[in-house]
Amino acid sequence: MDRGIDFLKSQINNAVMQHQTFIENLVDHEKQAEDARYRSLCARFIPKAQAHQRMLEDYQAELGAETGTAKKVLGKALGVARDLADAARESDFLRLVGDIVTSRQSEDTFKTFREAGRALGITRLQQLGDMGERDHDDFHREANRLAQQMFVEHVREGDTTGLNISPSASTDFGTTGTSTSSTSI
């Protein structure tokens, strides 16, 4: 296992590849989404994610940690795997759940960068981590709320025989103006 600057470079390289996959997911899903709320979520977060990516790549260049041919090949392979996985996810709900997982991976990486930057006194790493963690936390909070709404809607729109769903049950997911009741769906 690498140590010192080599370890830092390898982790930044990994973060660059993983986060690029997340951006590609958002861009693709914005185009593919049938649900306007999902399209809007992707569209709102793409610029933030691209800003994070630029910061990661700038820091990567500062460290002299340019990805080599093997890393680029691995990145392409991950992209192909992502495309195949997306092909199997035929619904906005499943794509959204995948985006939540990918966002959480990035959030965890950014949290690690923030705390490591603090412990090591590397201000740039700390700032990069803080910004990325905060924005990814915002994304998956909104994405989780939307996934919960979509889940309820998908159940209610189908055959609910035997589920004992209360006709007066409300689904309030903590957002103003987005509560729905069973009669409005």
Secondary structure, DSSP 8 states (H G I E B T S, - for coil): ---HHHHHHHHHHHHHHHHHHHHHHHHHHHHH--SHHHHHHHHHHHHHHHHHHHHHHHHHHHHT----HHHHHHHHHHHHHHHHHHHH--SHHHHHHHHHHHHHHHHHHHHHHHHHHHHHT-HHHHHHHHHHHHHHHHHHHHHHHHHHHHHHHHHHTS--TTS---TT-EE--S-TT--EETTT-
